[in-house]
């Protein structure tokens, strides 16, 4: 985080966060991101909210992008702006479909994020998330249980996986029994940090204490 000059000439450490939200309304992008904007402000972020990826054309001075855009499409020039900014150190963070199921038209976007939603075979189901690494984002958390969509993803082997979830058999896909999928991961893209949590379909998912804590810590970790 680079220091910036205040109006009085002194140095301030205020950071800038951009919240980009939209796409499929089933993930409540406005209401979901509104849950975290106060947290960002409490941690001395100046928060700007956008409903378009056009804001990726000018990310100079942005320390963190919190993205909640499910499906939708991203023009090539908008993705180029996001790519360049993250490579230079802007953090990118999000949860569930808002980051792992965005812009299905763009393999290049999936490369940045390090994974892509493929299916949630069991629909809404009970499952456990197990912490599998030591990291400040998951410090003090060993596991937690949720009732929501369990994301089956394709993911990059260079990710740092912090937590996983294990699939049980499904009548239509019995071969997935025992498949272990990342539920929380981090990665680097150039000088930038990327944070992904696959839990978070419903607003009450984001109120699960462990989920809320992991996302809040992930936002701070991703920020440059």
C-alpha positions in Angstrom: 0.0 0.0 0.0 1.6 3.2 -1.1 1.2 6.3 1.1 -0.7 9.1 -0.4 -0.7 12.9 0.3 -3.6 14.3 2.3 -5.1 17.7 1.5 -3.0 19.2 4.3 0.2 17.8 2.8 0.7 15.0 5.3 0.7 11.3 4.5 -2.4 9.2 4.7 -2.8 5.4 4.4 -6.3 5.4 3.0 -6.8 2.7 0.5 -9.2 2.6 -2.5 -11.6 -0.3 -3.1 -13.8 -0.7 -6.1 -16.9 -2.9 -5.8 -18.1 -4.2 -9.1 -21.5 -5.9 -9.0 -24.1 -7.1 -11.4 -24.9 -10.1 -13.6 -27.4 -12.7 -12.5 -29.7 -11.4 -9.8 -30.0 -14.8 -8.1 -26.8 -14.1 -6.2 -28.1 -10.8 -4.8 -25.0 -8.8 -5.9 -26.2 -5.5 -4.4 -27.3 -6.9 -1.1 -24.4 -9.3 -0.8 -21.7 -6.7 -1.4 -23.5 -4.2 0.8 -22.8 -6.6 3.7 -19.0 -6.0 3.3 -18.8 -2.3 2.3 -19.0 -1.1 6.0 -16.2 -3.5 6.8 -14.0 -2.0 4.1 -14.8 1.5 5.3 -14.0 0.5 8.9 -10.6 -0.6 7.6 -9.9 2.8 6.0 -10.9 2.0 2.4 -12.4 4.7 0.3 -15.1 2.6 -1.5 -16.5 3.2 -5.0 -19.4 1.1 -6.3 -19.9 0.3 -10.0 -22.5 -1.7 -11.9 -20.3 -2.2 -15.0 -16.9 -3.7 -15.9 -16.2 -0.5 -17.8 -14.7 0.7 -14.5 -11.9 -1.8 -15.2 -10.6 0.6 -17.9 -9.3 2.9 -15.2 -8.0 1.2 -12.1 -5.1 3.5 -11.4 -4.7 3.9 -7.7 -7.2 1.1 -6.9 -5.9 -1.2 -4.2 -8.7 -3.8 -4.2 -11.4 -4.9 -6.6 -14.3 -6.7 -4.9 -16.2 -8.4 -7.7 -19.7 -9.9 -7.6 -20.7 -10.4 -11.2 -22.2 -13.8 -12.0 -22.2 -15.0 -15.6 -22.6 -11.9 -17.9 -19.9 -11.1 -20.4 -16.8 -8.9 -20.3 -15.5 -7.0 -23.3 -11.9 -7.8 -24.2 -10.7 -4.2 -23.4 -12.3 -4.3 -20.0 -10.6 -7.6 -19.2 -7.3 -6.2 -20.5 -7.6 -3.3 -17.9 -8.3 -5.7 -15.1 -5.4 -8.0 -16.1 -3.0 -5.1 -16.3 -4.1 -3.7 -12.9 -3.8 -7.0 -11.1 -0.4 -7.7 -12.6 0.7 -4.3 -11.2 -0.6 -5.1 -7.7 -4.3 -4.4 -7.5 -6.0 -7.1 -5.5 -9.0 -9.1 -6.8 -11.4 -10.9 -4.4 -14.8 -12.3 -4.3 -17.0 -15.3 -3.5 -19.2 -17.9 -5.2 -20.5 -17.1 -8.6 -19.5 -13.5 -8.3 -15.9 -14.4 -9.1 -15.9 -18.2 -9.9 -18.8 -18.1 -12.4 -18.2 -14.8 -14.1 -17.7 -14.2 -17.8 -18.0 -17.7 -19.2 -17.0 -16.3 -22.5 -13.5 -15.6 -21.3 -10.9 -18.3 -20.7 -8.4 -15.5 -20.0 -10.5 -14.3 -17.1 -10.6 -17.8 -15.6 -6.8 -17.9 -15.9 -6.5 -14.8 -13.7 -8.9 -16.2 -11.1 -7.5 -19.7 -11.0 -10.7 -21.6 -11.4 -14.1 -21.9 -12.9 -17.5 -23.1 -11.6 -18.6 -26.3 -13.4 -21.6 -27.6 -11.5 -23.3 -27.9 -8.1 -24.6 -31.5 -8.5 -26.5 -31.7 -5.2 -28.2 -28.4 -5.4 -28.7 -27.1 -1.9 -27.1 -29.6 0.5 -25.3 -30.0 3.8 -21.6 -30.2 3.6 -18.4 -29.5 5.5 -15.5 -27.2 4.6 -12.2 -28.4 5.9 -9.2 -26.0 6.4 -6.1 -27.7 4.9 -3.4 -25.0 5.2 -1.9 -22.5 7.6 -2.6 -19.0 6.4 -3.8 -15.7 8.1 -7.1 -16.0 6.2 -8.1 -19.2 7.9 -6.1 -18.8 11.2 -8.0 -20.4 14.1 -10.6 -22.1 11.8 -10.4 -25.9 11.4 -13.7 -26.6 9.6 -17.3 -25.4 9.4 -20.6 -26.8 8.1 -23.0 -25.1 5.7 -26.3 -25.8 3.8 -25.9 -24.3 0.4 -24.6 -25.0 -3.1 -21.4 -27.1 -3.1 -19.3 -25.9 -6.0 -17.6 -28.4 -8.3 -14.8 -26.5 -10.0 -12.0 -26.8 -12.5 -9.0 -25.1 -10.9 -5.4 -24.1 -11.4 -2.7 -26.3 -9.8 -0.7 -23.2 -8.9 -3.4 -22.0 -6.5 -2.7 -22.1 -2.8 -5.7 -24.1 -1.5 -6.7 -23.0 2.0 -9.9 -25.1 2.4 -11.6 -28.0 0.6 -14.9 -29.8 0.5 -15.5 -33.5 -0.4 -18.3 -34.7 -2.6 -20.5 -37.6 -1.9 -21.9 -39.8 -4.7 -24.7 -38.5 -6.9 -27.2 -40.7 -8.7 -26.4 -39.2 -12.0 -22.6 -38.8 -11.4 -21.6 -41.7 -9.0 -18.0 -41.2 -10.1 -17.6 -37.9 -8.2 -17.8 -39.7 -4.8 -14.8 -38.7 -2.8 -13.8 -35.9 -5.1 -12.0 -33.2 -3.1 -12.6 -29.7 -4.4 -11.0 -26.4 -3.2 -13.5 -24.2 -1.4 -11.1 -21.3 -0.6 -8.0 -20.5 -2.5 -5.5 -17.7 -3.1 -3.1 -17.1 -5.9 -0.8 -14.4 -7.4 -1.1 -12.8 -10.8 2.0 -10.8 -11.4 2.3 -8.6 -8.4 -1.4 -8.9 -7.5 -3.1 -11.2 -5.0 -6.3 -13.0 -5.9 -8.7 -14.5 -3.3 -11.7 -16.8 -4.0 -14.2 -18.4 -1.6 -16.7 -20.7 -3.4 -19.3 -20.5 -0.5 -21.8 -17.7 -0.7 -24.9 -18.4 -2.8 -27.4 -17.0 -0.3 -27.2 -13.9 1.9 -27.4 -16.1 5.0 -24.3 -18.1 3.8 -22.4 -14.8 4.3 -23.6 -14.6 7.9 -22.0 -17.9 8.8 -19.3 -16.7 11.2 -16.5 -18.7 9.6 -17.5 -17.6 6.1 -17.8 -14.0 7.0 -14.4 -14.1 8.8 -12.7 -15.8 5.8 -14.1 -13.3 3.3 -13.2 -10.3 5.4 -9.7 -11.5 5.9 -9.5 -12.4 2.2 -10.4 -8.9 1.2 -7.7 -7.4 3.4 -5.1 -10.0 2.3 -5.8 -9.4 -1.4 -5.5 -5.6 -1.1 -2.1 -4.3 -2.1 
